[in-house]
Amino acid sequence: MSHPGTVAVIDVGSNSIRLLVARALSPLAFEVIDEERFDARLGEGQEGGNLTPGGIDRGLRALAIMAQVAASFSPTVTIAVGTEALRRSPNAHEFIERVREQTGVRVRILSGYDEAFCGFLGVVNSTSLRDGRLLDIGGGSLELMRVAGRRLVDVQSVPLGAIYARERYLKSDPAVPREVRALRKAVRQNLSAGDPHPVLFGTGGAVRNLARIARLRRSYPLRRLHGIELSRREVHRLATALSRVSSEERRRLPGVGSNRADMLHAAAIVIDEVMEMTGAASLQVAGQGLREGLVWQELRGEGAILPDVRGASIAGLARANGVDELSAEPVVHAAATLFEATREIHGLDLPELELLLSAARLAGIGMHIDYYNRDRHAEYLVHSGDLHGFSHREIVLLAALVRWANAGTPDLGPYRSIVTSDDSRKAAILAAMLGTARAIRRRHPSPVLDVSARLTKDRLTVRLHSQAHLEAELYELERQQRRLETVLKVPVTFAVRAQPPA
């Protein structure tokens, strides 16, 4: 029996064969429920010709494993796609037939454009990318895309993935300078840069591995790689350092995946040269790509591009953790009312309002783990969950708001390298507003029919409109009153306005 909304995707890549199993939470969100990978190195030793017997054997074993794991979830559909190694191989169809006979899995070979488009979907639905370029580097191919208005407008797909770049150009170990120059020249000869653009997003295992190395070198306070930003100088230094040492020495470097030690330097050089060509100021790392893009195609069809990445991921994270996003809307309304009424005091703007409302929608996500430590669990879930479209600074602030909504002052000390000098003040104001909004909506369902707030020269007055007695709400608001007065620096009064029955 299949499980509705469960999709299994098998990506038959030149370096690794990977499985993703996802379950739909809504038309706008899914959650990953399992992953698997096998470093089959299907494209190794291919040199533009047939898949090798060793590569075929590793590939068959990998696909048998993926098929067994995928079948255990009884997915509605299993999608298997092949990329550069199969595109360029004369004996690809022989391999695909053996896969079908032995596992029942039918592998479809993607064109360079289709591979790029699926990677684009995975990235555009999980980041803030609107205009700029996107780089997707695998073991076999490199896709360089141009994005305008969140639409894919140009694709270049060339065989300059990590395996092929290393095998063709970097034959020495360590690579010698003339080999490095030859690879950089090949990147320039095979790609057309067009007009310079400072925005470059990157996806693929090599991109994530470079980000992991950079995170360790910086002693970066967040564990998430998705959304981390590598400067142009940082990428150049990594490419230089990795290409100057042998594979065995690279394997011992902190953060270098042992399965990538012999080819990561090739990918780093290619990425570095692309950044030089395109004028990119930094590389923004995307943790999602081809497999997630295929899931979006399956779940959403022609309308695969999400209209609102942030809103979709907020709703998805809430739903994945037992929170009905609609039940949070009364708190959202109360928080927005407080924010708008006090604009002239706090001086915050639309970005801060969006963070406040997002935090209001997520504040209850820690409840299903443990009531007594719910705020700490909510903070952890924001840090570790699939929140997309937010910068790392915004993730830190969101986590602080849900952690400190009920009491206390947000502590941003561990994140000094990410936040700005004024963020502690902003977080304190927003947390106090969120705590007050949650106090207003103390009961579920809330008897408060409406909330209004008015700021005069010497006081903020918040009125709760209700047909019921609100002793519970007023008691909770007494706990929040001093916090709100401290951050806004004005006295605050809470009043109840009786509203006659309709």
Secondary structure, DSSP 8 states (H G I E B T S, - for coil): --EEEEEEEEEE-SS-EEEEEEEEEETTEEEEEEEEEE---TTTT-TTS---HHHHHHHHHHHHHHHHHHHTT-EEEEEEEE-HHHHT-TTHHHHHHHHHHHH---EEE--HHHHHHHHHHHHHTTS---SEEEEEE-SS-EEEEEEETTEEEEEEEES-SHHHHHHHH--SSS--HHHHHHHHHHHHHH----S--S-EEEESHHHHHHHHHHHHHHT-S----TT-EEEHHHHHHHHHHHHTS-HHHHHTSTT--TTTTTTHHHHHHHHHHHHHHHT-SEEEE-S--HHHHHHHHHHHGGG-S-S-HHHHHHHHHHHHTT--GGGGHHHHHHHHHHHHHTHHHH---HHHHHHHHHHHHHTTTTTTT-STTHHHHHHHHHHHS---S--HHHHHHHHHHHHSSSSS----GGGTTTS-TTHHHHHHHHHHHHHHHHHHT-SSS--EEEEEEEE-SS-EEEEEEESS--HHHHHHHHHHHHHHHHHHTS-EEEEEEE----
